[in-house]
C-alpha cells in the first residue's frame, strides 16, 4: 500500500536518504554506461531503486553530489514524488511508466502544466457543485479532508475552494443592517466573463426589483434585497437569466427610512449613468428599464399611499370608496397620473413624502409598471378559486361536482410539458398554490377544466380574463390586439361586481384596466413580471441557516461564492440523443419525439405531433402526424381560434418538415373524445 512522503516519520525519511545515497555510491564504483545523452548529462544516473522519470534536473544533481557524511541534509520534502511501499527498496516513483528516461525541462513543464490544469478544473467543478446544491461549508470541508487522505491534491478548507470573502462590510440602517454589493461590480463581473465572440453592447438596460423576503414564520426576521437583471435581448445570442444582488438589508422589521435604505443604490446608479463602465475597450452605459415591485413594496419605496388608502391607485387619481369594510375602486375610466404630475405632487393626498428614487431620472409612473404575477396570478386568479371552492352558495361548486373537477384536473398531470415547473396538484390545496400554479390554471388548464363544472355565467366571465391575459402574455398579439384586451378587462371588472359583489372590486381587480398601458410600453407581460426575481429570492432563502446570528454576512458570502453563468443562444435547432428519446433544442423551448413534449406549430399553420427526429446533411428534420383543428373551443367573448386555441383530432396523415419551420411549442389537453390545442406562451425561466 502506498504512503505519501509527507506522512512518513523522520526515522523513515532518514532510511530513505540512506538508501538513495547507497545507490549513488554503488553507481560511482561501477562501470555501467550512462543511458542519458549529453543533453541530459547533469541529471542523476538511472538507479533501480529510484527511477528518474519525475525527478527534476537540479534535484538529481544534488543527490549525486552528496557524500555519506552529509546525507542528513538531503531534503526529501522538496518533492512528493516518492511513495512508501512494501517492496524491496521501500519506495517507488509516482509515475507508472518507468521506461521513460526523459528529464528535460520542456517535458517537466508540460507535465506540471497538465497536472495544474486538471487540478483547477476539478476544483472549479467542485465549487460549482457545492454552490448549486447548497452544500454547507462544514460538509464540504469534511469531503475535502477525505479526498486529501486519498492523496488527491485539494485544499483542506471549503472557504479556499469557494473563494469565500473573509470580511463583509455592513452599514447600520435602523432597525437592522445593510450591505451594498454594488451595481457596477455585478455588471463588470458578467461582462468580463462573456465569450469573446459575443459583442458587448454600448447600452445595457436592466430591471430592478425591490421586495421583502420573510425568513421565518416564528419571527419577523426578513431580507430586503435589491435585485437587478438584464432585459431580454440585451446581448445578442447570449442569455444571462439569473438576477444579481445590488444590495441587501436584514432586520426584524423593514427599514424605517426607505430613502436611507436606497441611498447607496441610487448614488451609485447616478454616477454609473453618467460615467458608464469600460469593459474590454468598450464604453458601456446603464439604464433602468423598469422598477418592478408588488403593491406594498411599491408604495413603500415611492413614499405614496398603500393599496388600502383612498388615493392608493398608482396609475389614476380615482378616490377609493370604503364599502363593507373594504377599500374599493369601482371605476374603470378616470384621470391618469403622469410622470410630471408625480414629481410636482399634483395629487397631494397620494404622497407621503419625497422618494429618493426620483433622483434616478426614471418615470415614477410610466417606468414602475404593475406586476402581473402579484396582481393577476396571486391576486385575481386566487380570489376566483376561493369564490368557486369556498365562496357563497350561488357561486360555489357543490361538493360532489368539485370532487369530479379535482379528478379531471389531476388527470392533466401526465399531459403537462417540461416547460411547467409545477404540475397539477389537488385543488383542495389551492390556498397554498404558488404563483406559477395560478398562472398555469389561468393560461392553460383552467379553460378546459372548468368548462363543464362552472355555470355558464361564471365560465363566460372567467373567459373575459382568460382571453385578455392570453393576449397580453403573447409577444405576437400583445400590441396588435391590445385594444381588444382593454375592452375584455373593463367588461370583466364590471361583471365582477355584479357577480361577486361590489365590495370585492379592490385594488387588484381595479388595476386590471391599467395593465394594457404597461404592455404597450414594455411588451408582453413576462418582460416585466416578478417571476424571475421571486424564483431567485427563493433560492437565496435556501442558502442560509435561519438560526445564525449573522444572517446578512452569511448570505453575502454565499452570494459571493456563486458562479455567474450564461447560456449561448442557439443559431439553429440542435439535435441531441437521450437514453429514451431524441431532443430538439431551440432558444426558449425543446421538442422531443415522445409525448407530451412533441406538439408544435409550423409556419404554414399546420399543427404537428412529432414521432421522429433526425439529422440529414446538417439539417434537423421532423416527422409526425398532423393535428387537424375541428372547431373553435369557444366563441364568446371572442372566437378561440383568434388565440390559436382549437378543439382538434390527431390524424394519420404524416408529413416531414425542417426544424426551422417550427414557430412555437403547443400543449394538448384531453377533452371528451378530442384534444384541446393551446400554444405555449410563457418561458421556463420566468
PyMOL commands that set and color helices and strands:
alter all, ss='L'
color gray80, all
select helices_A, chain A and resi 5-7+10-28+38-40+57-64+68-73+76-78+105-132+137-149+158-162+183-193+258-275+295-302+339-343+348-350+356-360+372-390+399-415+427-432+435-449+456-473+482-500+502-504+507-522+525-528+531-541+551-561+640-643+659-661
alter helices_A, ss='H'
color red, helices_A
select strands_A, chain A and resi 3-4+82-84+91-93+171-173+176-180+203-214+222-230+238-239+244-251+277-279+282-292+321-323+326-328+567-568+574-577+582-585+590-592+599-602+607-616+619-632+646-658+662-671+674-679
alter strands_A, ss='S'
color yellow, strands_A
deselect
rebuild
show_as cartoon
